[in-house]
């Protein structure tokens, strides 16, 4: 089972380079899994693109966040509670020298076996735990 992180999901939502590959995973390998932190992290990325860099407008940002929520409500992505993985994630973060946010996805991927990400450092850390990586 594949865990998707916020870097991959944000790339898909914003149609950044490689987004089509992520779309393939979303619709051909469903359901994908993630920690519920995904909603906050992807939401923050959309906010940043709207309010900080002003790459997208407020209306588009709101529409993309609704699209994210639709992926969840339709069961394309199933969320697991981050609290269930936080202790393990903290250990992974310390050992791998990655953020706790990124380590949450690695902790879940250790359980489920696979990780879809655009974050190279996170991918290298996950590989050390025998996680199969799909790097876009």
N, C-alpha and C positions, 0 to 999 in steps of 0.2 A: 504494500500500500504506500502511496506517495504522499509525502508531506509537502505542501507549498508554503513558501515563506512570503513575507511582505514585499521583498525586492522583486520577486517574480510576478506576484499579483499586481503590483503597482505598474510594472512594465507593461503588463497586459492591458490594464485599465487605461493607461495613457497612450497606448499604441506606440510605444517606443520601439526602437530597433530590436527585432527578434520576438515581438509580441505574438506573432502568428504561431510560433513554436509552442509557446505557453498555452495558447488557445487549443492547440492539438491535445495537450495533456489534460486540460480542463474538460474537454468534451469526449475524448477517446478513452481516458483512464479514470473516469468518474466512478465514485466520488473520490476527490482528493481530501486530505485531512490537514488541519492546522490547529494551532492553539488560539484561543479566543483573543489573545493579544493582537492577532492579525488585524482585527477591525480597528484598533487604535493606531497601530503603526501605519497601515495603508491609508487610513483616514488622515493621519498627520502628513503623510506624503502628498496627498491631494490638497490639503490645506496649504502646505508650503508652495506647491505649484501655483496656487491661486493667490495667496496673500503675500508671499515673500518674493518669489521670482516673477510672479504675474505672467506665467507662461499660459495659463488658462484662466478664463473668467469664472466668477462666482457661480453663475448658472451651470456651466459645464462641470465645475467641481461638485456641486450638489447632485447633478445627474449621475456622475461617475460613482459617487458614494452610494446612491440608490442602486446602481447596477451591482456594486459590491454586495449590498444587502440582499439583492435578488439571487446572487450566486449562492449565498448562505441559505436563504429561505427555500430555494429550489432543490437543495441537497447536493449541489455540484461540489461544494466544499462543506465538510462536516467539521465542526469546531469541538475541540477538547478543552477543558478548563486549564488555564495556565498554572493555577495553584498546584495541580497534580504533578507538574513537571519542574516547579521552581527550585527545589532543593538540588535535583540532578543538574538543572541548567546552571546553577551557581557554580557547581563543581566543574562543569565543562567550561564555563566562562573563565575561571581561574586557570585551569590547565591549558586551555587553548588560546588564552589571551584575546578573547572576543567578548563582545557585550553580552550581558545577560539576555537582552532581547533576542539576539541571534542564537544564543545557546538554547533558548526555549524550543526553537524549531529543531535543533540538533537532538535535544533530549527526546522529543516526540519521534523523530526519525529513527533514533536508536531502537525504539520500541516497534516501529512499523516497518523499518528497513530501507526506506528510500527518501530522498530529498530533492525537490525542484527549487533551484535558487539561481540568482544572478550575482551572488556575493561570493567572490573567489576565496576569501579568507575563511568564511563560514564553511564553504564546501571542503576546503582542505582539513579543517578541524573535524568535520563530520566523517570524512574518509578514515581518520585515525580510529574511529569507533565502528568501522566496518559498515558504514552506511553507503548504499549505492547512490551516486550523485547524478542528477540530470542538471547540467549547468548550461544556462542560456546566456 
